[in-house]
Amino acid sequence: MIKHYILNLNPTAKHEWDRCILRDPLTAKRPDFSRLIAEAVGADTGSYLISINIEVQVLEQAAVPQAEQLSLSFPEVAVPTQMREAA
């Protein structure tokens, strides 16, 4: 059984549960591995000693957008200063 998921890693996330997120690419739901394993084993009642082999292949990596620094150029404006004369 081959399944595809989207892995999002963010080591600077505020909450620990947001640092590593695995989601289904079509539904965006988090995978229920117990249900997937139960489907692979079958519907017979009982306890099973199972072996699970996990092989990870990176199919595509989306680039993380870099924070852009905008340089704003302001033209120099001469502001005339007027002096008040004391009356």
N, C-alpha and C positions, 0 to 999 in steps of 0.2 A: 504494500500500500504506500503510495507516494502522495504526500500532502504538501501544499505550498502555503507559506505564511509570510507576512511582512514583519520584520524585526526592527524596532525603533529603539536605539540606544541613546540615552541622554544622561551622562554621568553628573551633570550639573542641575538636574531637575530638583525642585523644592522637596518633593516627597519621594521616598524610596521606591514605592510601587510605580512611579512614573519613569524610573531610570532605565528599565528594561521591559518593553512591551512587545508581546507577540500577538498578532491579529490575523484573522482570515482575510485575504485580499478582496473577497466578494461581499462579505457581510460585515466586516470590521469587528466581529465578535472575537473574544479570546477563546482559544481552543480548549475543549474539554477532553483532555487526554484519557481520562478514565473511560469515557463513553467510546472513544475511538478504539481503545484496547479491547473493551468488551465486545464491540462489533467484530473485531478481528478474531477473537477467541470463539465466539458463537453464543448461542442463547441458553446453553445447558447450565443448570444450577450447579454450583460447586466452587471449591477453592482451587486456584491454579498457581503453579510456580511458573513464571514466564520470564523470558529473556527479551529485552528490548534493545535494538541496535539503532542508534541515532547517527545519521550521516548528514552533515550540513554542507551545502554547496551555495556559495553566493552567486546568484544569477544576475543581479544588477544592483548597483549602489547609487542611490540618489545623492547628489552633492548637497551639503549643508550650506544654505545661503550665508555668506559672510556679511557681517555688519558693515554697511557702507558708511564711509565718512564723506559727507558733502562739504565741499569747500565753497563758501559763499563769498563772492567778491562784492564789496560795497565801494561805489565810487566816492572819492574824496569830495566833500562839499565844504566850501568856505562859508562859515557862519559869521556875518559881521557882528561885532560887539559894539553896542552903543553905550557910551558913558553918559550918565546923567550929571548935569551941572547942578551944584548946590545953589539954591536961590537965596 
